[in-house]
């Protein structure tokens, strides 16, 4: 004999667990997406910074003005996404920040101030990977928290609707089936119930 209560409980739990699992998977995918977007945005920011200071850095490299080069570097490292930087001419390292220890980074060619086809050096920007990843993780976590606050009510609503539209009707059906006396088919019981519902209207005639 089928245990109605046990089946309904298992179905309700299955709906709740599947909804919870969907929320967890979607949150993780959303976190990874936001995290990747933030890393890409930081990379774009560094490229924009490099292009912005290239003109001033080109003049410093052309004049071999170390003081001007240092001012450019100080402005660069004041940005949180830049860990270190240096400016090289064709013949020497004109200036480098204190945290520059030979790390690889993003290089930007410095064009000659008066001859666009000629170059006078390069500027190297070392991304602050630790800060960038921490910032991306923080933003992604905040975004997921906001998403979870939106998903939880939706999942509760889904489980409630599933219970009302699926689980509870199944419980009513099980109850009706259990009320059928042995030896009487469900079709016969349905015909009998239909006649009972029509009996008052037949009496009026």
C-alpha positions as CSV (number, residue, x, y, z in Angstrom):
1,X,0.0,0.0,0.0
2,X,1.3,3.4,-1.0
3,X,2.1,5.7,2.0
4,X,0.5,9.0,0.9
5,X,2.1,11.2,3.5
6,X,5.6,9.8,2.8
7,X,5.3,10.3,-1.0
8,X,4.0,13.9,-0.6
9,X,6.8,14.7,1.9
10,X,9.4,13.3,-0.5
11,X,8.0,15.2,-3.4
12,X,8.0,18.5,-1.4
13,X,11.6,17.9,-0.2
14,X,12.6,17.1,-3.8
15,X,11.1,20.4,-5.0
16,X,12.8,22.4,-2.2
17,X,16.2,20.7,-2.8
18,X,16.1,21.1,-6.5
19,X,15.1,24.8,-6.1
20,X,18.0,25.3,-3.6
21,X,20.4,23.5,-5.9
22,X,19.4,25.7,-8.8
23,X,20.0,28.8,-6.6
24,X,23.4,27.6,-5.6
25,X,24.6,26.8,-9.1
26,X,23.2,30.0,-10.6
27,X,24.9,32.1,-7.8
28,X,28.2,30.4,-8.5
29,X,28.0,31.0,-12.2
30,X,26.9,34.6,-11.6
31,X,29.9,35.1,-9.2
32,X,32.3,33.8,-11.8
33,X,30.8,36.0,-14.5
34,X,31.0,39.2,-12.4
35,X,34.5,38.3,-11.2
36,X,35.7,37.9,-14.8
37,X,34.0,41.1,-15.9
38,X,35.8,43.0,-13.1
39,X,39.2,41.6,-14.1
40,X,38.5,42.6,-17.7
41,X,37.4,46.1,-16.6
42,X,40.6,46.5,-14.6
43,X,42.7,45.5,-17.6
44,X,40.9,48.0,-19.7
45,X,41.4,50.7,-17.0
46,X,45.2,50.0,-17.0
47,X,45.3,50.3,-20.8
48,X,43.4,53.6,-20.7
49,X,45.8,54.9,-18.0
50,X,48.8,54.0,-20.1
51,X,47.4,55.7,-23.1
52,X,46.5,58.8,-21.1
53,X,50.0,59.3,-19.7
54,X,51.9,58.4,-22.9
55,X,52.0,61.9,-24.1
56,X,53.6,63.3,-21.0
57,X,55.9,60.3,-20.6
58,X,57.0,60.7,-24.3
59,X,58.1,64.3,-23.6
60,X,60.0,63.2,-20.4
61,X,61.7,60.4,-22.4
62,X,62.5,62.7,-25.3
63,X,64.0,65.4,-23.0
64,X,65.5,62.7,-20.8
65,X,63.9,64.6,-17.9
66,X,64.1,62.4,-14.9
67,X,62.1,64.8,-12.7
68,X,59.2,64.9,-15.1
69,X,59.4,61.1,-15.5
70,X,59.2,60.7,-11.7
71,X,56.1,63.0,-11.5
72,X,54.5,60.8,-14.2
73,X,55.3,57.6,-12.2
74,X,54.0,59.2,-8.9
75,X,50.7,59.9,-10.6
76,X,50.5,56.4,-12.0
77,X,51.2,54.5,-8.7
78,X,48.6,56.7,-6.9
79,X,46.1,54.6,-8.8
80,X,45.2,51.5,-6.8
81,X,45.3,49.2,-9.9
82,X,49.0,50.1,-10.6
83,X,51.6,48.5,-8.4
84,X,54.7,49.8,-10.0
85,X,55.9,51.5,-13.2
86,X,59.0,52.6,-15.0
87,X,60.0,54.7,-18.0
88,X,62.8,53.6,-20.4
89,X,64.4,55.6,-23.1
90,X,66.2,54.0,-26.0
91,X,69.5,54.1,-24.0
92,X,68.6,54.0,-20.3
93,X,66.0,53.6,-17.5
94,X,64.9,57.1,-17.0
95,X,62.8,56.5,-13.8
96,X,61.2,53.7,-11.9
97,X,58.9,53.4,-8.8
98,X,60.2,52.0,-5.5
99,X,58.1,48.8,-5.9
100,X,59.4,48.0,-9.3
101,X,61.6,44.9,-9.0
102,X,61.7,43.7,-12.5
103,X,58.2,42.4,-12.7
104,X,56.5,41.9,-16.1
105,X,53.8,44.3,-17.0
106,X,51.9,46.1,-19.7
107,X,54.2,48.0,-22.1
108,X,53.2,51.2,-24.0
109,X,55.4,52.5,-26.7
110,X,56.3,56.2,-26.3
111,X,56.1,58.0,-29.7
112,X,58.4,60.9,-30.6
113,X,56.7,64.2,-29.7
114,X,57.4,65.7,-33.1
115,X,57.9,62.6,-35.4
116,X,54.9,60.3,-35.1
117,X,56.7,57.4,-36.9
118,X,59.6,57.4,-34.4
119,X,59.8,56.1,-30.8
120,X,61.7,57.5,-27.9
121,X,61.1,54.8,-25.3
122,X,58.5,52.7,-23.5
123,X,56.5,53.0,-20.3
124,X,55.9,49.8,-18.3
125,X,52.9,49.5,-15.9
126,X,52.8,46.6,-13.4
127,X,49.2,45.8,-12.4
128,X,48.4,45.4,-8.7
129,X,47.1,41.9,-9.1
130,X,46.3,41.4,-5.4
131,X,44.2,44.5,-5.2
132,X,42.5,43.9,-8.5
133,X,41.5,40.3,-7.5
134,X,40.4,41.4,-4.1
135,X,38.3,44.2,-5.6
136,X,36.8,41.8,-8.2
137,X,36.0,39.2,-5.5
138,X,34.4,41.9,-3.3
139,X,32.2,43.3,-6.1
140,X,31.2,39.8,-7.2
141,X,30.3,38.8,-3.6
142,X,28.2,41.9,-3.2
143,X,26.5,41.2,-6.5
144,X,25.7,37.6,-5.5
145,X,24.3,38.7,-2.1
146,X,21.9,41.1,-3.9
147,X,21.0,38.3,-6.3
148,X,20.3,35.8,-3.5
149,X,18.0,38.4,-1.8
150,X,16.0,38.4,-5.1
151,X,16.2,34.6,-5.7
152,X,15.1,33.4,-2.3
153,X,11.6,34.9,-2.4
154,X,11.2,33.6,-6.0
155,X,12.2,30.1,-4.9
156,X,9.8,30.2,-2.0
157,X,7.1,31.3,-4.3
158,X,8.0,28.5,-6.8
159,X,7.9,25.8,-4.1
160,X,4.6,27.2,-2.7
161,X,3.0,27.2,-6.2
162,X,4.3,23.7,-6.9
163,X,2.8,22.5,-3.6
164,X,-0.5,24.1,-4.4
165,X,-0.7,23.0,-8.0
166,X,0.9,19.6,-7.8
167,X,1.6,18.2,-4.4
168,X,-1.7,19.1,-2.7
169,X,-3.9,17.8,-5.6
170,X,-2.0,14.6,-5.5
171,X,-2.8,14.3,-1.8
172,X,-6.5,14.8,-2.5
173,X,-6.3,12.1,-5.3
174,X,-4.6,9.6,-2.9
175,X,-7.3,10.3,-0.3
176,X,-10.0,9.6,-2.9
177,X,-8.3,6.4,-4.1
178,X,-8.0,5.2,-0.5
179,X,-11.7,5.8,0.1
180,X,-12.7,3.4,-2.7
181,X,-14.0,0.2,-1.1
182,X,-12.3,-3.1,-2.2
183,X,-13.9,-4.5,-5.4
184,X,-15.3,-1.2,-6.7
185,X,-13.6,0.4,-9.6
186,X,-12.7,4.1,-9.6
187,X,-15.0,4.5,-12.7
188,X,-18.0,3.1,-10.9
189,X,-17.3,5.3,-7.9
190,X,-17.1,8.3,-10.2
191,X,-20.5,7.4,-11.8
192,X,-22.0,7.0,-8.4
193,X,-20.7,10.4,-7.3
194,X,-22.0,12.0,-10.5
195,X,-25.5,10.6,-9.9
196,X,-25.5,11.9,-6.3
197,X,-24.6,15.4,-7.5
198,X,-27.4,15.3,-10.1
199,X,-30.1,13.8,-7.7
200,X,-31.3,17.2,-6.2
201,X,-31.8,18.6,-9.7
202,X,-33.8,15.5,-10.7
203,X,-36.1,15.9,-7.8
204,X,-37.0,19.5,-8.9
205,X,-38.4,18.0,-12.1
